[in-house]
């Protein structure tokens, strides 16, 4: 299980973009009630990407 420590200025969108995951997956994985429920120093679990998140090309 990988984790990410929230830094000053982070928000869920910036974290999701940085980690290559979806905001909704971060919220679900960390059982957040609101997108504002993060603060600096908080440890977030990074959701694993599923094969459905990638665009495969032949």
Secondary structure, 3 states (H helix, E strand, C coil): CCEEECCCCCCHHHHHHHHCCCHHHHHHHCCCCCCCCCCCCCEEECCCCCHHHCCCCC
